[in-house]
């Protein structure tokens, strides 16, 4: 990838190499939260992944598979046949190749010259997914003939419904046809979830003496355009595309026939605007996002500034802000990985960005969890518990658990291996609570708290009450047989992260109950009726002080779980020096790693970061020094936590190394890392490293803390956030930091280095 | 395509051109009747079609689609990564490229040298589908390093279940695993028909210091092999593959678990043989076919001899001779075209070859129609008729009609167009009868006649009895609203071919009834009980003489249907001078063609050929001269009929032109013609043109006729056939012809040029 100091909004690939198709498709993905699409080329390549997903349109291929986001028919498809030769960058000579994404406007550009035998053409491809019109996509292609002789051009462009999710087909073929002689439409339906889709495509071609022929193949409809392109002349083809579904919440009529009409009407309106007008309209919507709390980093490394543009861009294209029945997938909408499912990644990694900067979007995301109570009840019941046990993987909120049960076969025995996360990776329930609590603390959204958040907070505590297992010998409540954040360790007892967060969840519910009983008895009674709170709380009160919280050893180390510290320690430094964990798993198999003190990702350290108020600086330091060398960062959720904790602990150089590595998870050179899609959690992590890590912002037990500390490479950092309805901007230099807020709101109190401060409109601290 | 005078068993492509992928995949397809596979390259191309089908394993994707043969997971897949570069013939320099099929042995070879940057490798690919072991496929790849420096090779080879039928996925993912550390297995199941498949693959690699790693992706399992190939050295990889299904009739236990064991056991046995041994074993089975009635043509054009090798080869790889629940698809097993369905093509075009040379295979094919009575009853009942109305398209014999009801959308209205063939292309029923009758006449298989054929013959006549429509005005029985062989004309009345063949079907049944009543009263009574014959026959007797048979006009022309001769005549000669009908349909649409005297394929002329005894030479001549100029041959079933009829009529030069064109339907240069698969009917046509056309063999009303006449380009023709259990060889020269038969059998009587002859062991006629 090519990054330029003076192009801080640009991701660029120079020179074509088909090995990087997967990477550029992902990191240059386009979208608007309603839909997301990989930036696959117009023409085809054998190792491409032509994926486009519409948020929330889950379908289940068969009873052996779980719901996933279906890969919709390919709209970008355009093949070129020049003098009878299929055009591909694999053959001939390619020069001045550049593929680049403008993060600021969401425009993708690809341009190059192609020479093959006597053909010499210059191609320029531009496209965008409209941020202003959620259903609309646009593509503009210019072909210039650089050769001395004219070229015979055939363009084949349309809708290709032969695409699948790696072989699983979610759609019926559906009707297809040409409306009014110019609008191609295709109307497939998801087979199980019965969602109707309407795709509409129209072309506008500028070339002399074009002849055209429509063709319809199986699951395909496309136009063929034929024309001669004289020497030194150019031709232009504009492709206008739209996507609608019968679950769209901006439609008044959800019948396929009505949707077809709506799509045609919109297309007719759009025809009156130029590509550039439509792009500008979309860019203006993007400007609104960029103007909201822009982050400015004066760094020795310009990529740091680029990284936060990159992260925010992707956080917005992947987030279905328009519909609270939907949430963010672990790969956003940029790949088939994780099937579009929502994990704890949302609450712990992406939600904080929205909580602090886009409370409207954050509200939609937490509302999804409220709607998900139904699914969480299903899961609790199925597992013999009560209350709300959130699914490890979530699709439609009411679905409950959708984690696949069976994974790849064991390569030795040939038997399928069971995926345990859906059963025993239970910290997701307190993670959701954590996110919801942060939302109400940061936004001060009382209405949401009273109508939805408190119910979640009580209902999850109710689950934990039923989940706790009494150990008569030790007279305590344990949580046995779980997977913690460190997924190398399956079936462990008393994972520290799980137990502490469950304890926090229960404690918080008990405190909240006290408060409500006193201040909002009507609300409390309502919740009591719904959740049997009196019974539940009395049970929790009996148990809470006996929940087993793994205590530090004599050396001050909090055991990751009951058995971790007794396992073998090996030196991982050589494995950690290189990208990926191939080296480790070349030498050891998963069973062996399970028996060693090797941690996949921040686990105890994540606990120390998220609940910093519970632990001393010294304890954190000891645990950081203990666990970091044992952590492989074999999850994209890991590095940002280590970066922030290291910054908290004053290890700023070390922190900055983590920061750079974390930014490179997708932006770096590692070829295959983004093939299945972008790493959504790590993008949230980039924002957190900057604002929480170096900006020093934290919510601790309902209290705002601001304690910046910049890495040496940074001269100045400016960031902003919303806090309980007010907008705060923080400018940090090596000398100190300055806070400003809108003039009219209430004073804001916060802590910094143990002291309380009050921000009226401006405050300078050293 | 490159054809050589001294390689009369070889189909070859010289020089790589990705535009011809579809063609060579089809015409060089491999198979053994159990399965058929397109000869797609090991490595991938964007416009390839990687299809493999197992006969009879029909599945229906959803309620909007019809049953089709599912494209099974790709076993041939092998990707090569050389010094980190994906190998493809689209890039670098390719020299000495040859892809060729040995029709005699069924071996496919592909070889070339590939130069890319500093890489220079010689590749040799060999593969075959065993004719001796129906479940077994084999691939052998040799890579020689021609460069001065060593090359780093990665081979990625396994089973890819992501393939679909143009986007429709028929399989569940199924289990997959590695058995005994070396046998990859994948076990998908068809979703609707619930057929279990077991695929087993093992590799044997000969190279130094190979490291390997197994990978499992979604619907994929594959091995990665890594090694350095020193300058001037070679590496060899052998891939052994097998395919089993739970409907295989050679299995004693049809449970998936048992099949897996069977497959592994077979693979272990196979491992003890070399690639060449296994190929030789398969070739010996092919020799048995080649030794059965070899056809020798001494022609000015060596391609004539090659064409019959080509035709026979494909007729055998596409025909599921092993299982009478299965029949031949219109594209054999070589493409998705026509979904693997069986049409009238079988009885009218392919079956005669088997009737006359492989009566065991013919018996299996006609038995399929006997089993198909169930389906034919269903269809008759659904349409308000009685008896057996055979489906226009057939899949499993008991399915009944499987012709798709809706076709491509009308490009103007955007509405789907109805496909009428399944409803009104009704001549299929008498076509089936014709084939069955020919089978019993040629083979003299009395047991089949009594147990199955007579029932078909009566039951189809019963259908026609119920189908006839009385015209009070004309006091006759008509067959209105049909499609005849000329599919340009939909909804016509009294199509000559349909009416005459229906009349023949009824007449034959009446005559047969008389004969059985007299000679086999017990059998007759049995059939009477089953089919209510007495009632049916008495009804047919009332009707038979009033069935409307279109009579010649004053000019001696039999009208194709009631309205044909009143339609406009246009000069087609310019359109007919070029391949295909694109020109015609550029100037006229289908509706316009429907209103003109334009015929898609032999229709009246086919009637004159098949029922030659009913029509005079003069009438045939007049009709040939009338209809030939009006026929576009826009069906691969047309040219061979014109060739034979022209030969019958003494137009030998004209006939030979048709012959050459007919041979070129698949073997010719026309690039796209075979993309969807080989033209099965036209291959049967090649055999018929030689043996029926120039060899002059015919069965007329149960009587053998032999009346050879060679085209001028041919000096000598030798062919043979089986007749009522005896083997007859015929050698034709310009002077006359010589017949020989096995010494021990009964005398054989036949007609030639109006005279009766008796063949004892040898006979020379001038």
Interface residues (C-beta under 8 A of the other chain):
Chain A: X18 X19 X44 X45 X46 X47 X61 X62 X64 X65 X84 X86 X88 X90 X91 X161 X162 X163 X164 X165 X166 X167 X168 X169 X172 X173 X175 X176 X177 X178 X179 X181 X185 X191 X214 X216 X217 X218 X219 X221 X336 X408 X409 X410 X411 X412 X413 X414 X415 X416
Chain B: X18 X19 X44 X45 X46 X47 X61 X62 X64 X65 X84 X86 X88 X90 X91 X161 X162 X163 X164 X165 X166 X167 X168 X169 X172 X173 X175 X176 X177 X178 X179 X181 X185 X191 X214 X216 X217 X218 X219 X221 X336 X408 X409 X410 X411 X412 X413 X414 X415 X416
